[in-house]
């Protein structure tokens, strides 16, 4: 029988092989274009790749022999430059164009019912296009006064250009674990704790706004980012995350509430050295080109244990404004679990983040 560590090594080799194939494929693609005379630099000198948002090649597209209707929807070989990079987010390529990089700086705060504005976090993340369909990704994220953090580095490569990618990243991360307390419901005064003054009050176990450090894990995060544009203004996005392959276990990673006891009891739960299931799906829309709105949800099942009932379903809404090709600013609002334990509301646990991101390169 294969050991778990050997299975992980075989899976990792297969995934890295997929990444190599996707990176190598663009070299052949670019060479074919050069043989056909459709070279980037020449196209830019003659008015470029037709500076509209959808990256169309234009009527004077550099002498390609193939008829225009046989060309891909974006300029082959060079894709977008900074001058033609789409303002409309739904038209941006899944992978960053070769030679273009992007940095994103974020500042967030806990906005939960019992701990609003009592903890903060910062993040710095980057993407760089090594090839037109192969990007390096990496970043440092934190939250809850650095009791939660993540440091990751990896790649994203196209399996079918601008439709589906493979995303693979090594990730060292730690969750912040909320501290639960007993609160009176309804309270006779704000944040009333037992003994309750009201004779008809019940006791709810809720996150108090304080957090403790969980265990630090090392994982390989796997996703298959997918986008299907229903129309230029609307697209379905999915599987930016699919699963994480864990290489160690931790004793404390999240909290569940045992509602069979009276009053309910909060219990710290660990996370074993087994893969976690983390699929995501969402909808992106651009009502006007500079403004994008994205809503997506993720299902988190530790150790693939669907029988444990420890599901978490965070839902994030993002509003982003892009005044030009080089700069975006936006807000992300996350409901940390819309399927909370009994006695909690889906909107009680919240997080808000402000971010700016800037692109640079050719």
Helices and strands as residue ranges (DSSP letters): H 4-35, H 40-45, G 68-70, G 89-91, E 100-110, E 120-131, E 134-143, E 148-160, E 164-185, E 202-223, E 226-231, E 234-238, E 243-246, E 250-258, E 265-271, E 276-277, E 280-288, E 291-298, G 302-304, E 315-324, E 327-335, E 350-361
